[in-house]
Amino acid sequence: MDEKTIAENIQHSRKQQKMTLQELADKTGLTKGYLSKIERSKKAPPYSTLNKITCALGVEITDIFQKDIGTTQEKPIVIGKKKEGRIIRESSRYVGYDYMVLAADKPGKNMEPFFIFAPFEFPQMFRHEGEEFIYVLEGTMEFKYGEKTYIMEAGDHSYFDSRTPHTGRSIGDKRAKLMVVIYFYKRR
């Protein structure tokens, strides 16, 4: 999937709803200038930013990942193949995590599963509606949740209320690879 498609789909969804950049900024808490940069960019923003934008637009994150955003039909099951996965890389402009969205073709879901490759520096604290599950597949990470800090190694997991500010970073020689599932209370 081309990351530019994500930016184009954000803009398409916003314009389809006749929403201005300022209205989207008001709903997301992001600045109008930042949203404009996202829409013009060839790179996808961090997952948490995508989540804010899609919630404000009333669409699923998976809608933004589709090549043809106009086609959302109910699918009782989707099967994802390893070769179809694409890592979306963070950039200096969009500080955050590298991630790979799983089950991107499943519309209307309450859970958003994905892999994260944690950076070595804390990018920022994240908070969003719902619950979150993190399972460390490889490496070691330092995880901050509210005022507490935890060290998590391969095989460790965490389940938490994602409204509390949280973030994580890799520690050691290699980046931590995490499986993350965010549960959103029914959106539609």
N, C-alpha and C positions, 0 to 999 in steps of 0.2 A: 504494500500500500504506500502510495506517495503521501508524505506528510503535508505537502501543499494542499492536498485534497481536504484534509482536516480543517485547515484555515478557510478554504473556500466554502466548506459546508457550514462552518460557523456563520460566516457572512450570509450565505444563502438562507439559513434558518432564521436569522435575525431579520433580514429584509422581507422574507415571506410573511413574517408576523407584523410587518410594518413597525418595527421597533428601532428607535434611533440608538446610536452608540451610547449617548448619554443615558438613555433609559436602561440599557443593558448594564452600564457602569453603576447606576443607582441600585439595580437589583443584585449585582454581584459583589459590590464593594471594591471593584477594580477601577482603575482610572480609564477615562475615555481614550487617552493617548495609548495606554498599554493595550487596550482592546483593539484599537486601530492597527497597532503593530502586529498583533496576533493575526488579524484578518489579512494583512498584506504579506505575512511571512511565508517562508518555504519550510519552516520548522514548526512542529507541534509544541504547544506549551506544556508545562508539567501537568500530570494527571489531576492533581488537586485543583488546578486552575480550570482544566476542562470540565471537571465536575461542577464547579461554581457556575460556569457559563451554561452548560447544558441544563442544570436545574433552573436557572433563570429563564432559559428559553423554553422550558417544559418539554425537552426532548431527551432521549436516552443518549448516553455517551456512545453506545454502539451505532446510533443513527449517524453520528458525526464521522464514524470510521467507514461508512459505506461509500462505495464509488458513486452510486446513484441514490442520493439522499431521499428522493421522492418515493422509493419503494420500500415500505415497511409493512410487511404482512406477517401474521402470526405463524410461528414455526414451533412445533411441539418439541423438536430436537435439532441441535446443530452438532456436527462433528468437526473438530478442528484438527488439521494435520500439521505436524511439526514443521514441514517445509513451507507452510503458509504463514507462519509467524514472522513478525517483523518487529525489531527492536526500535523504539522511538527514543532517540538520544537527546539528552539535555544539551543545552548550549550555554555559552556565556550570557546570552541575552535572556534565556529562560532557565534560571537556576533551578535545579530539582533533580529528579531521578531519571535514569534510563528505565523504560518499562516496555513490556509486551502485553497487549490486551489479549485476553482469552475469551472465547465465545462471542467474538465481535458481531457475528451475524444473527445473534439471538435478540430480537426486539422485545421490549416490555418486561425485561427481567428486573428483579429486585436486588440481585447480587451482581457485583462487578468483579470478576476474577481477573487477575493479571500477575505477571512476574515483575519484580522490581530489582534493579541492580543499584544498590545504595551507594551514594557518593562517600568520599572520605571526610567531607566537611558537612556540618549540619546546614542544609539549605535554608530552612525556615521552619517555624512551627505551623502545623496544619491542624485544621479543625473543620468538621463538616457533619452534617446530619447523618445519623445511622450508627451502625456497629461495624467493627473491622476485625478481621482475623489475619494474623501474620504467622507464617511458618518459615523458619530459616532453612533453606535448602543447602546452601554452601556458605562457608566463611563465618565471620563473627561480626556482630553489629552492636553498637551502643544505641539503646532505645530510650528516648525521653518521653515520659507520659506525665503531663502536669508538672509537678515539682520533683518527681522521682526519676531516677535513671537506672536502667537495667542493662546487663550484658547478656546478649543472646547468641548462642552458638548453633551450628547445624543440628537440627532435630528439635530445637526449642520452638515454642509457639506462644502467641499472645492473642487474647480475645478481649476487646475493649469497646467502650462507648466512645465513638469518634468525635463527639462534641467537645471532649477535653483536648486541649492542645497537645500535639504529639509530633515527633520527628525521629529520624534515625540516621546513623551514619556507619559506614564500614570502618572496622578497626583491624589492624594486622596487615598482611602483605597483599591480600586480594579483596576485591569487592564482594560484599555479601550479596547472595542471590536469594530473594524472598518470594514466596508465593503469598499473595495478598488477596483477600476477598472482602469487599466492602458490601455491606447489606444496607440498602436504602429502604426506608419505610415506603410502602406502595406509593408510587409517584403518579400513576394514571388511574 
